[in-house]
Amino acid sequence: MEDCAARAQLRNCRGTERRWPPGGIIDVHVLSEVLGMAKPNPAIYRLALERLRLPGSACVFADDHPVNLPPAEALRITTVLARREADRVAELQAILGMRADLAA
């Protein structure tokens, strides 16, 4: 997973949260408010993979709710339970083989 080709935002969102984060960081938005389905519905994960045009094995999904991880794992997506930022960043860096500058 050293080369990141695309980034998706898979959110159960409300109102103004729709396009967070701004600035073109995200390539694909999969928004529950727009679609009428939400995590942990497996269909929303499949839709994200379809829009990314990637297999689950090429993707990583981080979420702070454990209930949202098994549907992603069933699609062979690597999952990260995102509790504390420092732990989440360290785990994602290890999985993706890259470093993040949190001060930027």
Short mmCIF file of the C-alpha atoms (twelve columns), coordinates in Angstrom:
data_MODEL
# 
_entry.id   MODEL 
# 
loop_
_atom_site.group_PDB 
_atom_site.id 
_atom_site.type_symbol 
_atom_site.label_atom_id 
_atom_site.label_alt_id 
_atom_site.label_comp_id 
_atom_site.label_asym_id 
_atom_site.label_seq_id 
_atom_site.Cartn_x 
_atom_site.Cartn_y 
_atom_site.Cartn_z 
_atom_site.pdbx_PDB_model_num 
ATOM 1   C CA . MET A 1   0.000   0.000  0.000  1 
ATOM 2   C CA . GLU A 2   2.919   2.319  -0.578 1 
ATOM 3   C CA . ASP A 3   1.319   4.169  -3.507 1 
ATOM 4   C CA . CYS A 4   -1.933  5.937  -2.593 1 
ATOM 5   C CA . ALA A 5   -3.878  6.415  -5.806 1 
ATOM 6   C CA . ALA A 6   -7.171  7.693  -4.392 1 
ATOM 7   C CA . ARG A 7   -8.784  8.769  -1.142 1 
ATOM 8   C CA . ALA A 8   -12.447 8.360  -0.278 1 
ATOM 9   C CA . GLN A 9   -14.565 9.930  2.397  1 
ATOM 10  C CA . LEU A 10  -17.215 7.543  3.719  1 
ATOM 11  C CA . ARG A 11  -19.317 9.529  6.193  1 
ATOM 12  C CA . ASN A 12  -22.530 9.367  8.072  1 
ATOM 13  C CA . CYS A 13  -22.958 13.123 7.828  1 
ATOM 14  C CA . ARG A 14  -25.292 15.948 8.668  1 
ATOM 15  C CA . GLY A 15  -25.672 19.263 6.863  1 
ATOM 16  C CA . THR A 16  -22.514 21.344 6.576  1 
ATOM 17  C CA . GLU A 17  -20.183 18.417 7.356  1 
ATOM 18  C CA . ARG A 18  -20.712 17.077 3.839  1 
ATOM 19  C CA . ARG A 19  -17.494 18.164 2.207  1 
ATOM 20  C CA . TRP A 20  -15.095 17.997 5.126  1 
ATOM 21  C CA . PRO A 21  -12.162 18.166 4.834  1 
ATOM 22  C CA . PRO A 22  -12.075 20.911 2.194  1 
ATOM 23  C CA . GLY A 23  -9.301  21.591 -0.259 1 
ATOM 24  C CA . GLY A 24  -9.327  18.596 -2.595 1 
ATOM 25  C CA . ILE A 25  -7.833  16.131 -0.103 1 
ATOM 26  C CA . ILE A 26  -10.603 13.630 -0.859 1 
ATOM 27  C CA . ASP A 27  -11.101 12.174 -4.347 1 
ATOM 28  C CA . VAL A 28  -14.429 10.406 -3.752 1 
ATOM 29  C CA . HIS A 29  -17.224 11.353 -1.347 1 
ATOM 30  C CA . VAL A 30  -19.688 8.648  -0.250 1 
ATOM 31  C CA . LEU A 31  -22.177 10.482 1.940  1 
ATOM 32  C CA . SER A 32  -24.964 8.741  3.822  1 
ATOM 33  C CA . GLU A 33  -27.149 11.848 3.840  1 
ATOM 34  C CA . VAL A 34  -27.168 11.917 0.049  1 
ATOM 35  C CA . LEU A 35  -27.394 8.152  -0.521 1 
ATOM 36  C CA . GLY A 36  -29.953 7.204  2.108  1 
ATOM 37  C CA . MET A 37  -27.725 4.458  3.512  1 
ATOM 38  C CA . ALA A 38  -25.162 4.572  6.279  1 
ATOM 39  C CA . LYS A 39  -22.361 2.643  7.927  1 
ATOM 40  C CA . PRO A 40  -22.374 -0.182 8.876  1 
ATOM 41  C CA . ASN A 41  -24.581 -1.117 5.871  1 
ATOM 42  C CA . PRO A 42  -22.250 -3.202 3.647  1 
ATOM 43  C CA . ALA A 43  -23.699 -1.520 0.530  1 
ATOM 44  C CA . ILE A 44  -22.047 1.799  1.355  1 
ATOM 45  C CA . TYR A 45  -18.610 0.157  1.553  1 
ATOM 46  C CA . ARG A 46  -19.192 -1.617 -1.771 1 
ATOM 47  C CA . LEU A 47  -20.212 1.699  -3.341 1 
ATOM 48  C CA . ALA A 48  -17.039 3.360  -2.066 1 
ATOM 49  C CA . LEU A 49  -14.919 0.604  -3.628 1 
ATOM 50  C CA . GLU A 50  -16.852 0.895  -6.886 1 
ATOM 51  C CA . ARG A 51  -16.347 4.663  -7.033 1 
ATOM 52  C CA . LEU A 52  -12.663 4.285  -6.198 1 
ATOM 53  C CA . ARG A 53  -12.326 1.505  -8.786 1 
ATOM 54  C CA . LEU A 54  -10.222 -0.444 -6.303 1 
ATOM 55  C CA . PRO A 55  -10.501 -3.844 -4.654 1 
ATOM 56  C CA . GLY A 56  -10.953 -3.933 -0.893 1 
ATOM 57  C CA . SER A 57  -7.468  -5.393 -0.500 1 
ATOM 58  C CA . ALA A 58  -6.020  -2.108 -1.807 1 
ATOM 59  C CA . CYS A 59  -7.879  0.045  0.739  1 
ATOM 60  C CA . VAL A 60  -7.710  1.109  4.384  1 
ATOM 61  C CA . PHE A 61  -10.747 2.175  6.428  1 
ATOM 62  C CA . ALA A 62  -10.401 4.048  9.736  1 
ATOM 63  C CA . ASP A 63  -13.386 4.634  12.002 1 
ATOM 64  C CA . ASP A 64  -13.921 5.457  15.667 1 
ATOM 65  C CA . HIS A 65  -16.900 3.079  16.051 1 
ATOM 66  C CA . PRO A 66  -15.980 -0.630 16.233 1 
ATOM 67  C CA . VAL A 67  -19.359 -1.664 14.781 1 
ATOM 68  C CA . ASN A 68  -18.379 -0.068 11.454 1 
ATOM 69  C CA . LEU A 69  -15.250 -2.203 10.950 1 
ATOM 70  C CA . PRO A 70  -16.590 -5.764 10.275 1 
ATOM 71  C CA . PRO A 71  -18.434 -4.860 7.027  1 
ATOM 72  C CA . ALA A 72  -15.211 -3.345 5.670  1 
ATOM 73  C CA . GLU A 73  -13.177 -6.360 6.799  1 
ATOM 74  C CA . ALA A 74  -15.654 -8.654 5.011  1 
ATOM 75  C CA . LEU A 75  -14.701 -6.856 1.773  1 
ATOM 76  C CA . ARG A 76  -10.970 -7.423 2.525  1 
ATOM 77  C CA . ILE A 77  -10.447 -3.760 3.465  1 
ATOM 78  C CA . THR A 78  -7.738  -3.231 6.090  1 
ATOM 79  C CA . THR A 79  -9.339  -1.549 9.110  1 
ATOM 80  C CA . VAL A 80  -8.068  0.762  11.840 1 
ATOM 81  C CA . LEU A 81  -10.003 1.510  15.009 1 
ATOM 82  C CA . ALA A 82  -9.454  5.261  15.288 1 
ATOM 83  C CA . ARG A 83  -9.570  6.023  19.016 1 
ATOM 84  C CA . ARG A 84  -6.594  8.228  19.879 1 
ATOM 85  C CA . GLU A 85  -5.062  10.382 17.138 1 
ATOM 86  C CA . ALA A 86  -1.457  9.429  17.909 1 
ATOM 87  C CA . ASP A 87  -2.254  5.701  17.776 1 
ATOM 88  C CA . ARG A 88  -4.346  6.091  14.626 1 
ATOM 89  C CA . VAL A 89  -1.614  8.052  12.837 1 
ATOM 90  C CA . ALA A 90  1.073   5.554  13.839 1 
ATOM 91  C CA . GLU A 91  -1.006  2.598  12.647 1 
ATOM 92  C CA . LEU A 92  -1.915  4.265  9.345  1 
ATOM 93  C CA . GLN A 93  1.725   5.241  8.752  1 
ATOM 94  C CA . ALA A 94  2.775   1.623  9.312  1 
ATOM 95  C CA . ILE A 95  0.073   0.258  6.980  1 
ATOM 96  C CA . LEU A 96  0.637   2.820  4.230  1 
ATOM 97  C CA . GLY A 97  4.431   2.969  4.512  1 
ATOM 98  C CA . MET A 98  4.453   6.751  4.774  1 
ATOM 99  C CA . ARG A 99  4.962   9.489  7.355  1 
ATOM 100 C CA . ALA A 100 2.509   12.256 8.207  1 
ATOM 101 C CA . ASP A 101 3.523   15.700 9.360  1 
ATOM 102 C CA . LEU A 102 0.843   16.562 11.888 1 
ATOM 103 C CA . ALA A 103 2.176   20.109 12.274 1 
ATOM 104 C CA . ALA A 104 1.404   20.962 8.650  1 
# 
